[in-house]
Amino acid sequence: MARADDYHSFERQIDKWRIRKKDSSDRKSYDEVFDRQNLMIIYKLLSDGYFDRLDFPISTGKEGNVFRASTKANEFVAVKVYRTATSTFRDMAKYVHGDPRFSGLMSRKRKLIYAWANKEFLNLSALQEAGVRVPRPIAQQRNVVVMEYIGDETEPARELRSVPLEDPADVSKKILRFIKLAYKKARLVHSDISEYNILMFNGEPVIIDVGQAVLLDHPNSQEWLERDVGNVARYFRKYGLDINVKKELEGIRGK
């Protein structure tokens, strides 16, 4: 009975969040994230001790929502919930297609989204092991991923695009080094590197949103690698940096 009471208390907390969201698009997003099935998954992770409560939303993306959560030890984690009613199903499929880890899921929307969450968890693990600064993966259950929270007690870390850089040349070199480490050691291409998918924390870049990262044998991996490096060059041009995309790609692909 205590377990049921705990669940209903958790459910009431979520209902209060829904009520506070007056914007119709935000309400729709919350209704999708906190449907009955997702509530059960989140509560299972809570019951297993990965966190004790959800604190507040960090971001709302086209595929899911990210929340800061607190553990019983008053430490912070991030909880990412992929919406199973997402409208980007077709966009997600092209990054899963060709990955032998997730074959046979193309026509099953819910299973594809579960695979996407698992793909992000596996990619985070591989990238961290390769030396790329990413949020440390903690747990994954169906379409929910628990990972390291990037930020401090006052606010989450901001995206690269929102942070003025004291040493942009150094930051660009670190990002390009992460791309190379991902390619050489993890055998992965991020496939969506941009100023929106890099956080700045304590002056250091942190790569996020790695669910779409693909193995090198993916048919589009080289095209997307070129796009990633091109995006870095484009962004840092605003700081007066002239990054030679061809030279960087040669360095990433070379021995």
ABEGO torsion letter per residue (X at the ends): XAAAAAAAAAAAAAAAAAAABABAAAAAAAAAAABAAAAAAAAAAAAAGABABBABBABBBAABBBBBBBBAAGBBBBBBBBBAABAAAAAAAAAABGBAAABGAAABAAAAAAAAAAAAAAAAAAAAAAGBBBBBBABBBEABBBBBBBEBAABBBBBAAABBBABAAAAAAAAAAAAAAAAAAAGBBAGABBAAABBBBGGBBBBBGAAABBBAABAAAAAAAAAAAAAAAAAAAAAGBBBBAAAAAAAAABX
